[in-house]
Amino acid sequence: MLGVMYMVLAVLAGRELAGGFLFPEKTGSVRKENENFCWVFWPASLAFGTLVLTWMTYAVSYLAGAVFGSSRPLFYGNLVAMGCVLIWLGALYGMRFRRSQKPYGYKRLPGIKNPLEKTDPMASLLFLFLLIFLTWIMFYMFHIKNGVLYSGFTVYGDYAPHTAMMRSFSMGNNFPTQYPHYGGADVKYHFMFQFLAGNLEYLGIRMDFAYNLISVLFLLGFLMMLYALAARITGKRAAGVGTVVLFFFRSGTAFFLFAAEHFKAGDLWAALQENTAFIGYTPNENWGLWNFNVYLNQRHLALGMVVVCTAIWVYLDWLEWGDRHTEKGLRWLKERWFTKEAWISKDCGRAIAVGALMGLCAFWNGAAVIGGLLILMGFAVFSDSKIDYVLTALCAVVLTLCQTRFFIKESAMSFSFYWGFLAEDKSLIGVLWYLFLMSGIFFLGLGFVALFLKRRDRSLLMSFMFPVFFAFCISLTPDINVNHKYIMIAYAFVAIFWADAVTRLFKRGWVLKLGALAVVVCLISTGIYDFWVILRGNDEGHRVGVNMESSLTKWMGENLDSKDLVLTPEYSMNEITMSGAMMYCGWPYYAWSAGYDTNYRASVAAEIYTAAEREAVRSLIKQEGITYIVFEEDMTFEQKECREDVIAGTYPLVYTSDNQRIRVYEVYED
């Protein structure tokens, strides 16, 4: 199958790129951590190869569709990109074969003949279990059965714009790229993960398989790297396992408050069993902002986290190199800032490679790039060779700005100071109380944990907290809720130190063992109940279904292209969004949170749907460039009753759905 071949080529190409640029021969620390290295090398290879191959595919497809007007841009994009990679790999392997070299595809690391030569058997079993589990949970949340696409209640809100974007490529010709829920404008939301899924569907993999395949691969890759980082930082495999557990089950006070509330009411057991909504006592916590549901609905975050892990793994060499200095206090700080060693480059080639990798990720997941750069900024404060950090940041920022200038016509984000994040009380005490209610002991307890850490580990912990500080101080979008991703990024890495602390306690006397058990209960109880809610809230009775064999979807896919702008009701996910059509005003929240002016379009759409005069309709339709109008039986728009008679008397009816509920009118000029 072409889609599978595409991903295999991505891995093979990524192996060459990662081996040549990210993990060269001089990586001294890998010699000490070789049994964990394979869990870093392969996910990094997958990410690097996927980014490069998919960007090549997009670039050629863009030229074919937007510049040369081809009706099959993805055909040429895949043909050229896959062909070039095949030729390159064939030439490379052929050259090595002639020289009697084994085609491993990377520079040999001292003491390591193959990244898989020395592995941790227990970790292998862990990741096999995670592969099975992640595959099951991804399909549990999003799958096609008997021609109907099912999405769970806790995730379909995010899947709506994502599936529309995927279909705009697999069924449409979305070049230049637009945002389907706000068509006719630029694209402000990172979309390349959806492009990859849409391209895999175009190559023959069914939509749910395509979306779930790459979701599983990147989330599993991230967990492999998180395990390897924990094992390298702490020197304990058990800490790696503990970090993975803490990743799935978040800390918080919500479960304890919920249990106490219903215990007093006398219905605790019934409430625990029957509840299907996320619990929370802080603003929007009941959205599932802090639990594993984030990785189920924001599928593209996992790839970004693989990139962040790669950057952290590489730059740990810099931090460990600087940690060799034995000075303490102000003298140590002086060595870090006011010496030649503090600034001179250690490996500018790797620094640029990391920056390029992060820059290529900007339109896959921008939050991960920002979070990763914030963590590296913390590394730079506490380590030598600061010029390398500057090179990485400069390369990442330049690539990001180039993409932003290309895709976004106006400002991509609005940078402003916003203290307190979602805390209702913006005082320092109020913010700290919010942080405690939201995460329990997880963040506030780090001050105590830090007392028992070595200097390097305290530097790491502080660096991992930089995205949290950013989330509580800076706003980049109209919706401050999106800052939760920075906290989630920090949470994943900070969990390493809690896992290490618990592991240490379990090795002590029975009193400390009981203390460790109490800490574990505090850290994972809310997350375990959240997971129960995920399962119950997305079962067969809590799913949204869309007919994938709809004649309406087929008709729109065959008769409309990306140049058409369709006026519709404020749809979230349905048969029309599955056609990849460009909607004038889809569900407003999606576009508003991405930075679009949805209020203006909503008011215009309401005027058109409620107008009593034909000329008023004609004038607005022409002004906005709308080419089709969708009317649904008994519809309202922004709580206003709509009139079909004026639209029907102005434009011809070109489609009626099988159940007669939906009608489509085509706009034409006399």
C-alpha positions, 0 to 999 in steps of 0.5 A: 500500500502506498501509504505504508510505503510513504511512512517506511520511506519517512523512517528510512530517510529520518534514520539517515538524517538523525544519524548524520546530524543529530547523533554524530560520533562525538556524542560521548554521553550515548556510550553511558546510556546505550541501552536507552539510546534506541528508544531515542534514535528511532522516534527521532528518526521517524519525526525527522523523516516525516517532517522532511518528506511531508514538507517536500510533498506539500511544497511540490503539491502546492506548486502543482495546485496553486501555481500550475493549476493541476487538479491532482496536486497530491499525485505530483507531490507524492510522485516527486517527494517519494521518488527523490527519497527513493533515488537518494536512499538507493544511491546511498545504500548502493554506495555503501554496498560497493564499499562493503559497509553495512547500511545502518545509515548513521555514523557508528557510535563508539561501542555501539554497532547497532542502536538495537544491539543493547536494549532493556528487555523490560522496556521492550515489554512496556512499549509492546504493551503501550503499542497495543493499548494506544492502538486500542484507545485511539480506535476507541475514540475515533473509528469507522464502522458500517460506513459511519465515522464515530468520535467520542464526546470528549474529543469530537470538538477538536476532531471537527476542524481536524477532519475538515482539514484532512478532507480538504486535502484528500478530497479537495485541492486546498492549495493555497491552504485555507482553514475550512471553518473560515474559508477564503482566508489564510490559514493561521492554525498549524495544519501539517499533521492533518495534511499528513493524515489527509495525504495518507488517506489519498494514498489509500489508507482509510481515514480512521486508520491514517489518523490513528496510525500516525497518532499511535506512532508519535505518541508511542515514540514520545513515551519511549523518549520520555522513558529514556530521558528519565532513565538517563537523568536519574540513572534508574529504569524504575523512574522511567516506568514511573514517569510514563505512569505519571504521564497517563494519570495526572495529579490534582485535587479534583477527585478528593474534592468530588469524593468529599462532596458526594460522601457528604451527600450520601451518593458517592458510589453512585456518582463515581459510577454514573458520572460521564463528565470530567470533574474539576473545581477550577475554570474549564477543568471539566473540559479535560484540560489537564488529563490524558484526553489532551493527547487523544484530541490534540493528536499533533501534540505528540509529534511536537513532543518527540521533537522537544525530547530530541532537543532535550536529549541532545542538549543534555550533553551541553548541560552535563559538560558544564556540570563538570565544574566544581565551583559553587555559588557565585563563582559557579555562576561566573563560570557559566556567564563570564568565561570563554568556555561559557559561550564558545561553541561545542558543536554548532552543526548539531545546534543548527540541526536541532534548530532546523528540526524545531523550525520544521515543526512550527506548523505541526504544533507551534506550542511544542516549538515554543515550549521546547525553546523555553526549556532550552532557554533554561538549559542555556542559563545553566550550561556552557556553549551558549552560542549553540543555544543561540544558533538553535533558537535563531534557526528555529525562529527564522524557519518559523517566521518564513512559514508564518509569512508564507501562510498567514497574511496578517499577524500570526499572534498577539503577544501580551502580558497576561498574569494568572492564566485561568486563576480567578484571583490574580493575586500571588496567593490566589494564583498559587491556590489555583495551581494547588487546586489544579495540580495538587502537590505536583508543582508546589511540592517541587520546592521540597523535592529540589532540596534533595537534587544535585546541581544539574538536576535542579538546573533541569527542573528549573528549565522544565518549569519555564513553560509554566512560568510562560503560561501564567504570564504571557498570552499569544492568542485570543483564548488564554485556555490554549496556554494549558499546552505549555503546562502539559509540556512541562508536566511531562518532564517534571514528572521525571523528578517525582518518579525519581523521588518516589523510587528513592522512598520505596528503597528506604524503611517501611515508614518512608515506603508508606510515605511514598505510597501516600505521595503516589495516591496524591499524584495519580488518583484524579488521573485514574478517575479521569481515565475512567471518565474517558472510557465511559464518556466515549462509549457507544452511547456517547459518540457523534456519528457522521455518515461517510457514504453520504451522497451530499459529501460525495456531491460536494467533493465532486462539484466544489473546490477550494476556490468555492466559499460555502455559506452554511449553518454553524456546523461542527462536524457533519457530512458537509465538513467531511467533504473538505468544503471551505465554509464561510462561517463554520463553528465559530469557536474553532476559527475565533480561537485561531485568531479569525474575526468570526463576529463579522462573518456571523453577523453577515451570515445572519443578515443573508439568512434572514434577509427579506429583500433579494437585492440585500442578499445579492449584495452581501453574497457578492461582497463576501465572495460566496459561491454556494448557500446551504439551507437546512430545514427549520434552521436558525442562525445565531438564534434568528429564524432563517428564510429560505424563500428569498434565497430560493427566489434568487438562486437555483437549487442544485442539490437536495439531500436524500432525506430532503432536509438539506438543500444547496443553492448555487450563486451565479452572476447574471 
